[in-house]
Amino acid sequence: MIRLGTRGSALALAQARNAAALLGGEVEIVEVVTSGDRDRAMPDKEKWVKELDRALVDGEIDLAVHSAKDVPGDLADGITIVAALEREDPRDALVGAASLDALPQGARIGTSSLRRAGQLLALRPDLVIEPLRGNIDTRLRLVAEGPLDAAVLAQAGLNRIGRGDEGHPLDALVPAPGQGIVVLTARIGDAEAAGAAMQITEPASFTALRAERAIGLALGADCTTAIGAYADMLDDLRMELRVMLTTPSGDRVLVDELEGPIEEPEGLARAIAQRLNAAGAEELLESSR
């Protein structure tokens, strides 16, 4: 029996059920209430994983399911990522309007992501960014019933709860590192749980995740950093990593992309980080904090 820990939101449970089906055999889904569920205003990513990490370390669960974009760059002691499932659509999506161009001047857009806010304002400085929290259904209702004109959500999340047709992908935005990827974490040294998880990992997703997480670490990014990163597998040998940094106000933008061998995702991330730092990334990130 594998005990699979997850948050209790509709999206988290959908992800957990999918992981359980892939694992096969006897799997018990264990719901764990996280700090983020109790207080959504908390700013750091740790709010979504801390209690699941504790449950792993204490042996209450064997594996934990997470949206990769919610997992901090620095993992808790004793915890490791052991699997990345096949990536869903990684793009951000607009709900409430067919495109950014379709929005009126001064439209009110809901998002609590500094990355999304910065990239949106870089494209449309006239937009008014409004804080947006709650589960996906709550966010969609705030758009449908007001007071928001539109909101930006992950297309992957919409797809996973069966509401993908309400999203209009924004190709101009660079997604958060790991967006669209579900990961499994385990206790370091738990060979049985890690072995089961590794059987269902998708190599291309894991490679992309390694590159995207590494760029954040190489740049010293944290939960207050407006950073987008997306690794695209060009073929069986090479990948392209695209990175976008903005200030939350969108008044400064740095973008770079670089190709490299897929067997060296962290090396590719370090190389592009050096180029971004040479172009002023450190100063941009510091001014955003």
N, C-alpha and C positions, 0 to 999 in steps of 0.2 A: 504494500500500500504506500503510495506517494501522497504526502500531504502538501497541497499546493496553495500557498498563501496569496491573497489578493485583497485589494480594497473592495468595498461593497457597492460602488457606483455601477450603473448599467453598463457603461463602457468597460470598466475594469472586469466585471463579471463576464462580459462577452469575450474579452481577451483570454480570461482564465479558462472558460469552457472550450475555446478553440485549442489552447495549449493542452488541456486535459485530453481532448480527443486525439491530438497528435501523439501524446505520450502513450495512450492506450493502456490496457490493463486496469488495475484498481487505482483510481485517483480520487482523493477526497479534496474538495475545494473548501478552504478555510478562510472565512472573511475576517479581516483585521481592520479595525478602525484606526486611521492615521491622524496625525496632527492636522494635516490639511483638510481632512473631513470635518474636524471640529472647528478649525479656524482658517477659512480660505483666504483671509487677509495676510497670513504669514507670507513673507516674500521669498524664502529660500526653498530650493528644491527638496531639501532634506525632509520637509513636512510630509511628502508623499511616500517616503521610504523608511523613515526612522523606525517606526513600530514593526514594519515587516522585517527589517534587519534584525531587530531585537528578537522577534519570534524565531528567526533562523538560528541566531547564535544560541538561544535558549533551547533549541531542539523542539520547538512547538510545531514547526513546519519544516519540510525538506527542501522545497523550492519556493521562490517568490516570483510573481509575475508583475512586470512593470512596463509602462510605456517608456521606451529608451530615453526620450527627451526629458523625462522627469527624474532620471537617475543622475545624481551629482557626479562631477568629474572625478572627485576623490571619493572612493568607496569607503564604507565603514570598515574598521578592522575586522578581519575574519570573514569578509564577504567577497565573492568574486562573481563576475558575469560568466555563465557557463553555456548560454545559448542565445542566439538571435533568430527569431522566426522570419519567414519570408516577408519582405517589406510590402506594406500597403502603399497606396498613393502618398508620396511624401509631401505633397504641396499644401500650402495654405489655401483656404477657400473663402470666398465672400458669400455670405448669405444675406438676403434682403435686396440684392440688386444683381444684375447679370454681369456687371463689370465695374471697375472703378470709374470709367468714363461715363457710365450711366448715372452716377451719383450727382446730385445737385451741388452747387457751390456751398461750402460750409456744412456738408453732411456730417451727422454724428455717427461715428464708427466705434463699435464696442470691441475692446481688447485690453487685457491686462498684461500683455507681453510687451516688454520694452523693445524687443527685436521687431515685432510686427509694427508697433507704433513708429519706430524710426524709419523703417522701410516704406511704410505708407506715406508718412509726411515728406519723405524724400521725393516721392512721386507726385503727391498732392498736398502741398503745404497748407491749403485752405481747409483741409479736413479737421474736424474736432474729434479728438480721441477721448473716449469715455471708458472708465474702468468697467470691466465685465468679468463677473465671477459666477460660480454655480456650475451645475452639471450641464451637459449639452442641451437637454430639453429646456432647462431654465433659460439658457442663452438664446435659443431659438425663439422662445416665447417673448423675450424682451424685444426682439426684432419684429416679430409678427404683431405684437400688441402695442409697441412703443415702449420707451421713448426713443429708441435707436432707429436710425435709418438703415443700418446694416451692421454686420459684425464679421470678424475674421476668426475662423476656426480651422482645425486640422481636417483636411479632407478624409484622412484615414479614419478619424474618430466618427465622422458622419457615416462613412461606409460601413463601419463595424456595427453600428446600431440600426442599420437599415434606412438611413435618411440621406444617403449620398447624393440623391438627385436634387437636394436643396442647396448644395454647394456649387459654386462657380470657381474653379481653380484659378489662382493668381500666379501665372508663370513668372511674372517679374519679381516676385519675392523669393528670397533664398530661405529655405526652411531651417528650423532649429536642428542642431546636431541630433541625429537619431530619430527624427520625426518619421512616423509611419512604421517604425520597427518595435516589436514587442520582444523584450528580453526576459530571460529567466536567470535568477541569481541563486547561489547556494553557499553553504558554509565551506570555507577552504578546508580541504581534507576529507570532505564527504564524497568519496569516490563513487558510491552507488547512485546518489542523486545526480551528481555531475555527469556520470556515464549515461543515465537515462535522458538527461536534457541534451547532451551532445548528439544523441541519435536524431533529434528533430531540428537541429540548427540548420540554417540555410547559409552556406559559405559566403555567398556574395553579400548578403545582408550583414554578416558578422565582419567581413572585411571593410565594408562601407562604414559601419559603426566604429570600428577601430580608428579609421582615418578622421572621422568627424569628431569623435571624443578627443582625439589627440590634438587637434588644432586648438580646442579650448584650453587644454592643459599647457600647450606650448606658448599660448598668448597670455596665460595667467588670467583667463576669463573666469567669471563667477556668475551667480544668479542675477546680478545687476547689469550684466554685459549684454548689449544688443548685438549678438553675433548670430549669423546664419552660416551654415556649412552643409554642403551636399556633395557626396561622392558618387559619381556615375561610373558604372562598369562599362568601359568602351568595348572590350572584348575579353577573352579569357586571360589576357596577359597584362592589360593596361587599364588604368582608371584615371578619371579626371576629378580633381577636388576643386570646388568653387566655394569661395568664402566672401561674405559681405559683413562689414562692420559699419555701424552707424551710431551717431549720438541719438538718444531717445527723441530729440526734437527733429531729427532728420536733416539738420543743417550741414552735417559733415558725413561723407560716405567714403569708405574704402572698399574696393572690390578687386579680387584677384582669383585666378584659376591656374592650375598647373596639372600636367599629366605626369604619371609615374607608374612603375610596376606594381601590380596588385599584391605582390608578396611583401611590399614594404610600405604599408599604409601609414605607419607612424613616421617613417622617414619623409614621406611626401608631405605630411602635415607640418613637420618641423621646417622643411624647406620653404613652404609657402608662408609660414609664420615669420621666418627671417625676412622674406620679401615685404611682408606687411609691416613689420617693425621698421624696416628701412624707409617705408613710405609714411611713417608717423602713427602706426597703430597704437603704440604704447601711450602716446599723448592723447589720442582720441579716446581710448578706454579710460584713462585716468580722468579726463574731463567729464565722462559720463557717470562717474560714481558719486 
